[in-house]
């Protein structure tokens, strides 16, 4: 029996904005895969907190949620941006629960957290972005969509993140496809490829960060790597 596929969207995203418009849910379903697609805490239709403490231990709680939904069944995973980091952290916490993984919109940025930039983005999504901070202003536009709550997204950004370092990467021995656009600020992909035991790479020529989930090359990479026929 083929593994279910867990889809995790990025910061300021949702199932409705990230996965449904591309048709990837239907493609996976047509390929015989059960699809598990969640709005992550603080996003879309999920529970929203205005205190960063409300998102404590998010990744561990998601592992528990996954176990409750699928039992002992192994799950493949697809993540974009923050969803990719979350997926990798979950795979490190519970390696036995995961099979093949696709992570997109991440690379060098996983190893160089910029707390000042994170705070600028948090201020941006809560409506306080500096006029000349293009990066924060971009996230602010996504945070202004009808199903989002800027204060909740700011609290989410300010939460304590699960660790993702040498110890965690050592536990991620799954086959991982890294997908990254040539114009993505998260790149290059090399540090992530070097950290993973079994990694392959798909580059998306001319693609920036936010266009990744809609890129046909990304969708093709998902279908190929997860062996959906």
C-alpha positions in Angstrom: 0.0 0.0 0.0 1.4 3.4 -1.0 2.3 5.9 1.7 0.0 8.8 2.5 1.5 12.2 1.6 1.8 15.0 4.2 1.8 18.5 2.7 3.1 21.4 4.8 2.8 25.0 3.5 5.1 27.9 4.3 4.9 30.9 6.5 1.8 33.1 5.7 0.5 30.3 3.5 -2.4 27.8 3.9 -3.7 24.7 2.2 -6.1 26.9 0.2 -3.4 29.3 -1.0 -0.5 26.9 -1.4 -1.7 23.5 -2.5 -5.2 23.7 -3.8 -4.6 26.2 -6.7 -1.8 24.0 -8.2 -3.8 20.8 -8.5 -1.1 18.9 -6.7 -3.6 17.4 -4.2 -5.7 16.0 -7.1 -2.6 14.7 -8.9 -1.5 12.8 -5.8 -5.0 11.5 -5.1 -5.3 10.4 -8.8 -2.0 8.6 -8.3 -3.5 6.5 -5.5 -2.1 8.6 -2.6 -4.0 9.7 0.5 -3.2 13.3 1.0 -2.9 14.9 4.5 -2.9 18.7 4.2 -3.0 20.8 7.3 -3.2 24.5 7.9 -0.4 24.9 10.4 -1.0 26.6 13.8 -1.5 30.3 13.4 -2.4 30.0 9.7 -5.5 29.8 7.6 -8.3 27.9 9.4 -6.1 26.6 12.2 -6.1 27.8 15.8 -4.5 31.1 16.2 -2.6 32.5 19.2 -1.3 36.0 19.7 1.4 34.8 22.2 4.5 33.0 20.9 4.1 30.5 23.8 1.0 29.2 22.1 3.2 27.7 19.4 5.6 26.0 21.8 6.7 22.4 20.8 4.7 22.8 17.6 6.8 20.2 15.7 6.4 17.6 18.4 2.7 18.2 18.6 2.4 17.7 14.9 4.2 14.4 15.1 1.6 13.3 17.7 -1.2 14.6 15.4 0.3 12.6 12.6 0.4 9.4 14.7 -3.2 9.9 15.7 -4.3 10.2 12.1 -2.3 7.4 10.5 -1.2 5.1 13.3 2.0 3.2 12.6 1.8 3.8 8.8 4.8 5.4 7.2 4.1 8.8 5.5 5.9 10.6 2.7 6.2 14.4 3.1 6.3 17.5 0.9 7.1 20.9 2.4 7.6 24.5 1.2 9.7 27.0 3.0 8.8 27.0 6.7 6.8 23.8 6.0 10.1 22.2 4.8 11.9 23.1 8.0 9.0 21.8 10.0 9.0 18.6 8.0 12.7 18.0 8.5 12.4 18.7 12.2 9.5 16.2 12.4 11.5 13.6 10.5 14.4 14.0 12.9 12.1 13.6 15.9 10.4 10.5 14.5 12.4 9.0 11.7 10.4 5.8 11.7 7.3 7.7 10.7 8.6 9.0 7.4 9.5 7.6 4.0 10.5 9.8 1.1 10.7 13.6 1.5 10.6 16.6 -0.8 11.7 20.0 0.7 11.5 23.2 -1.3 12.3 26.8 -0.7 15.1 26.0 1.7 18.8 25.7 1.6 21.5 28.0 3.1 18.8 29.8 5.1 18.4 26.8 7.4 21.9 27.2 8.7 22.0 31.0 9.0 19.0 32.1 11.1 18.9 35.9 11.1 17.0 36.9 14.3 16.9 40.6 13.3 15.4 39.7 9.9 12.9 37.4 11.6 11.8 40.2 13.8 11.4 42.6 10.8 9.2 40.0 9.2 7.2 39.6 12.4 6.6 43.4 12.5 5.7 43.3 8.8 3.0 40.7 9.1 1.5 42.6 12.0 1.3 45.8 9.9 4.5 47.5 11.1 6.9 46.9 8.2 9.4 49.5 7.3 8.6 51.1 3.9 12.0 50.2 2.5 12.0 46.5 3.8 11.0 44.7 0.6 11.3 41.3 2.2 9.0 42.1 5.1 6.6 44.0 2.9 6.2 40.9 0.7 5.3 38.7 3.6 3.0 41.4 4.8 1.0 41.2 1.6 0.4 37.5 2.1 -0.5 38.1 5.7 -3.2 40.5 4.6 -5.2 37.7 2.9 -8.7 37.1 4.3 -7.9 33.9 6.1 -4.9 35.2 7.9 -4.3 37.0 11.2 -1.3 39.3 11.3 -0.9 39.2 15.0 -1.0 35.4 15.1 1.6 35.2 12.3 3.9 37.6 14.2 3.6 35.5 17.3 4.3 32.4 15.2 7.4 33.9 13.8 8.6 34.8 17.3 8.1 31.3 18.7 10.9 29.1 19.9 11.9 26.9 17.0 12.7 23.2 17.3 16.4 22.6 16.8 17.7 21.6 13.4 21.4 21.1 13.5 24.0 18.4 13.2 22.3 16.0 15.6 19.0 16.3 13.9 20.4 16.0 10.3 22.2 12.8 11.4 18.8 11.2 12.1 17.4 12.2 8.7 18.5 9.3 6.5 15.4 9.3 4.3 15.7 9.9 0.6 15.2 13.7 0.3 14.7 15.7 -2.8 15.7 19.4 -2.4 13.9 21.8 -4.8 15.1 25.4 -5.1 14.6 28.2 -7.6 17.7 30.0 -9.0 16.2 33.3 -7.8 15.3 32.1 -4.3 16.7 34.1 -1.4 16.9 30.8 0.6 19.7 29.5 -1.6 22.1 28.1 -2.5 21.0 24.5 -1.7 24.6 23.2 -1.2 24.7 23.4 2.6 21.5 21.4 2.9 22.5 18.8 0.3 25.8 18.3 2.2 24.0 17.9 5.5 21.6 15.2 4.3 22.7 11.6 4.0 20.6 10.7 0.9 19.8 13.9 -1.1 19.1 14.7 -4.7 18.4 18.2 -6.2 16.1 19.8 -8.6 16.8 23.4 -9.6 14.1 25.7 -11.0 15.5 28.1 -13.5 14.4 31.7 -13.1 12.0 30.8 -10.2 11.9 32.9 -7.0 10.8 31.8 -3.6 7.1 32.5 -3.6 6.6 31.1 -7.1 8.0 27.7 -6.2 4.8 25.8 -5.2 3.2 26.7 -8.6 6.2 25.8 -10.7 5.7 22.8 -12.9 9.3 21.7 -12.2 8.4 21.5 -8.5 5.3 19.5 -9.2 7.2 17.2 -11.5 9.9 16.7 -8.9 7.3 15.8 -6.2 5.7 13.2 -8.5 9.0 11.7 -9.6 10.6 11.5 -6.2 7.5 10.1 -4.5 7.2 7.6 -7.3 3.6 8.6 -8.1 2.6 7.1 -11.4 
